[in-house]
Amino acid sequence: MSTAPRSGHAALVESLRERGLLDETWRAVWHVVPREPFIPARAWRQEPTGCVPLTSGADRLALIHADEPVVVQVDDGEADGPSVATSSNSQPSMVARMLALLDVADGHRVLEIGTATGHVAALLSRRLGEGNVHSVEIDPAMAEQAREALRAAGYAPHLACGDGEKGWPEAAPFDRLLVTCAVRHVPYPLISQLKPGGVLVTPLARDFWSGAVLRLTVGEDGTARGRFHGGASYMPMRSHRGGDEGDVVDETTARSATAHLDPAQLLTLGFALYAGARLPGVSMVHADEPGGGVRVWLRAPDGSAATAASGEDVWLYGPRDLWGEVERVYGEYVRLGSPAAGDLGLEVGAGAEWTWVGDPGRRIDSG
């Protein structure tokens, strides 16, 4: 007896199951909640050079049924602009990972921050019942589009248009809270809207790294603690978007220095998390070099900067020796045993948050 090859949505769901991202309960949910009804006619593919419009039905379906994000809004919905992605239907494997970390159970009340297309709200509604699902979207057009898509698909979770940083205090408390946009810090109002023992899952993006998934559990004292669970690249929460990049680099201060480590050594998530805690405000970006190796750029708010490429001298700018600071912090990281990302975590209280390594009692001091 032969079995017909899987295709389209079914193939996507089964590939997620085969990768260990869906248990049998979530597998059944995903099979009956396809992505396609939640993707508007106007959509884009995210490319390294920018957002490319999907102009054919075949291209649109191929992307929807692939393990890739589908961009559904650029430039906050403005007609003209640089075509920067501002809303998307997230990569299915990332959604599955985050839903698994959320660890929902029957009867749980869940708050989602960032409704976007409404697809995740539909998945949660199917799993928990629509009356247990609340979702907040800041963009009025996206909120209305999601409401219509959910209604057409037969789901009516509680929806609101507003700033997700504030949560939904009137509907609190919740058992679980899922953030589907990147935050630069964990807003404490979200923590305060969870019951003791409640779980928050969010992408966290800081200056020194592109992003990581964080899972926090709220204690009886209202403090949330938890570990990082791998990398994640999400669009930032609107109120957490980057602002002023600092003073202009003074080219007249350029000076060379010798690199004592290859820039490629900096590109692990574990080190990025550690360095982000030790060097607050310092940003790092990187790119592959045409001939092999990588180049990194460091920047600080006071106009200090540094650039280094594999096999080359370092160039420094401004008052600080940023490369020297990074090498010093890298030495600390190695002496700690080069902890992986999962060995680091975050603690969030009413007045502050701090990164720790190994266990919450070993805080990483900044500066």
N, C-alpha and C positions, 0 to 999 in steps of 0.2 A: 504494500500500500504506500503510495507516494504522498508526500505532504507538499502543498503548494508553497512556494517561497513567500515569506512575509514581505510586505512592502508598506510604504507610507507610514501612517501613525502607528500601526501595529508593530512594524519593524523597529521604530524608535523606542517604543515602550519595552519591547523584549530585549533590545540592546541595553537599556538601563537596568533591567532585571539581571541580565547575564553579567553585568559589571558589578553586581552586588549593591546597587543603589536603590532598589525597590524590594521591600518584602512583599509577601503575597497580598496583604491588605492594600498597600499602596499600588501594587501592580493592577489590581482590579479597578481601583479608582482611576488611574491614568488611562486605562483602556476605554473607559466610558466618558472621559473628559478630554477630547482632543484639542490641540492648539488652534487648529484652523479657524473655528468660528470666532475666535478672539483676536484674530489678526485683521486689521482694517485693510481696505483695498490699497491704500497708499502706505508702502513700507520700504525699508532700505536694508541693505546688507552692510555690516560694519567691515570696512577694509582698513589696512594700515594707513592708507592715504586719505581716508574720510568715508563718508556714507554714500553708497552707490544705490540709486533708486532701482527697485525691482519693476521692470517694465513688461515682463511677460508672465502669464499665468504659470507656465512651467517652472520658471525660476522661482517664483513665489512659493509654489508648493514644495519644490525641492528644498528650499531653505527652511520652511516650516517643519518639514519632516526630518531635518538634520539636527544634530546636536550642536546647534549654534544659536546665538541670540538673534532676534529679529527686531530691528529698530523700527519703532512706530511713531516717533516724533523727533524732529530736529529743531534746534534753535528755539526751544520752548514754544513751538508752533508758529513762529514768525515766518512770513512769506519769503523774506530775503535774509541771507546771513551766511556764515561759513559752513553750514551743514554739520554742526556738532550734534551728536546724538544726545537727546535729553530724556528719552523714555524708550523702553524696549520690553519685549517679551523675552525673559532671561533664558540663558542656555539651559536646556532641560536637565542635563546632568547636574548643574549647580543647584537648580531648584530641588531636585531629588535629594541631593546631599543635605541641603538646609532643612528640608521637611523631615528627613530622618533624624537630624540633630534636634529638631523641635520636640520629637518624641511625644506626639499627641496620643491621647487615649479617649475612649468614648466619654462624652459628657464634658470634655474640656471646652472652655470658652477661649477663643483666640482673637487677638488683635493683629492685623497686618498693617504695616506702614508702607504705603506705596502700592496702590491698587493697580496702576498702569493699565494693562489690557483687561484685567479681571480674571485671567486664567488661574492664577494661584488661589484667588478667592473661591473660584469654582471647585478646584481640587479640594480645598478645605471644607467647602460646603458639602460636597459629596461624602467626604470622610466623616465629618462631625455633625452634619445637619446645619442648614443655613442659619438657623436661629442662634447658633453658637459662634458665628463668624462675624467679626466687625473689620472693616477695612477703610483706611483713610487715604485720600489722594489729594495732593495740593493743587493740581492743574485742573481747572473747571472743565475744559474740553475733554481731557482724558477721563475725568470722573464720569462725565455724562456718557462718553463712548463705552466705558466699562459697564455702566449701569444697563445700557441697552443690550450689550453683548450677553451679559449675565441673564437678563430677562429673557432674551431670545433662546438661551440655552436651558432655561427652566430653573434658574437659581435666583434667590432673592435674599442674599446676605445683607446685613446692616452696612450701609455705605455712607460716608461723609466726605465732604470736600473741605480740606483745611490743612494746616501745617502739621505734618506728622511728628515733628519734634515734640509737640505737646501731647501726643497720644490722643486718647478719647476718655478723659477723666469721668465724664458723666456715665459711661458704660462700665467703668472699672468696678471690681477687680477682675483680672484675667488670669487664666492658668498658663497661657503661653502667649508670646509676643514675637512676631517675625517681622524683621525690617528688610525690605527688598531694595534699599538704596544704601550707598556707603555713607557712614557717619565718621566724622573726624574725632569725635568723642561720644561717649554713650550718654544721651540726655537723661538726667536722673528722673524727670517726670515719667519716663517710660518704666524705669525700675519701680517707681512708687506705685504704678498701676498694676503690678503683678502681686499675686498672693505669695506668702512665704512658701518656698519650694517651687515657685513658678520659674519658667525658663524663658530666656530671651536669646534669640539667634539673630546675628546681624553681621554684615560686612563692615569692617573697620578699616579706614584708609588714613594714613598719616603721611607726613611729608617724605619720610625716608623709605617708604615702600608703597607698592601699588595696591595692596589690600590683602586682608586675611579674614577668614570667617571666625567669629567669636561666639562661644556659647557660655552664657552666664546663668547661674542659679541664685535666686534671691534667698537670703537667710532670714531668720526670725528677727534679726536686728535691722533689716531693711538694706543691708549691704549685699551687693551681688558679686559673685566670684566665679571665674571659669577660665578655661583654656582656649587657645587658638587651635583651629582645625583646618589647616591648609590655606592656600592662597585663594583669592577671589578678586575679580575686577568688576566693580559695579559703578554705575553713574552716581555721583554724590547727591545726597539730600540737598535740596535747594538752599536751605539756610546754612549748609556746611560746605558750600563751594569755596574754592580757593579765592582769595582776594588779592591784595597787593603783594607782589612778588619781592618786595624789598627795594632798596636803593639800587640805582643803576651801577653796574660794575665799572670801576675806574680802571680803564686800560693802562693808565700811566703807572699803576702799582704792580704791573705784571712782573713776575719773577719765577725762575725755574727752581725745581727741587728734585731730589732723587726719590723715586718710589721704592719702597722696601717690600711691597707686596703687589701682586697682579690685581688689577681692578676686578677681574672675573671672580676673585675670592670673596668679594663683597656681595655677590648676587645670590645669596641663599636667604630664604624667608626667615630662618632662625636669626641670622645676623642682622637682617633688616629690622626685625622687631626689637632686638636688643639695642641696636644703634639708635633707632627712633626714640627709645626711652632715654638713652644717655645723652643724646644730642637734640633736644627739642628745638624745633624751628629750622633745623638743617634739612634741606631736601636733597634727594639724589635721583637722577634719571640716568638711563644708560641706553646704548645702542650698539649693535654689532658693527665691527669695523669691516670694510670691504675685503681686506687681506687676511681676516681672521682675528680673533680676540675681540675685546670690547672696549668701549670708551665710556667713562662715567663723568657726569657733571655734578658738582656739589655747589650748594648755594645757601647763604644765610641771610636773614632779614637786614643785617647791617651793611650789605653790599659785598661781603666777603664771598669768594668763589674759588673753585679749583676744578681743573679738568685733568684727567689722566687716561692714558690708553695703554694697552698691553705692550710692553717692550719700549715704552717711551718715558721721557722725563715728565714730571708733573709741572703744571703751570698754576701759580697761585695769584689771587687778586684780593685787594682790600686788606683790612687790618688783621684778620685772623688767618692762621695757617690751618685751613680746614682739612687738608689732606693729612697733616700731622695729627690732628685730633681724631680723624677716622682711623688712622693706623693705630693710635693708642687704644681706642675703644675696641678695635679688632683684636689686639693683644689680650685685652681683658676677656673678650669672648672666648678666645682659644683657651685661656687659662681656666675658664669655667667648664671646659670640656666640649666646646662648640655645640651647645644645646640646640636641638631641633625645635621647630616652631611649636610642636605639641608640648614641649617642656616649659613653654612660657605661657603666662596667662595675665589676666587683668582683674583688678578689684575696683569696684565702683561704689562710692559712698555718696552721701548727700552733698558733700562739699568738694570732693576731689576724686580722681581716679589715678591708679598707678599700676605699672607693669611689674610682674614678679617672675622669677625663674626658679623652677623646681617645685616650690610650694608657696602659698600666699604669704608666708612669713619672711620670704627672702625678696624684699622689694628692691627694684633697680632704681638707684638714685639718679636724678637728672643732673646734667652739668659736669 
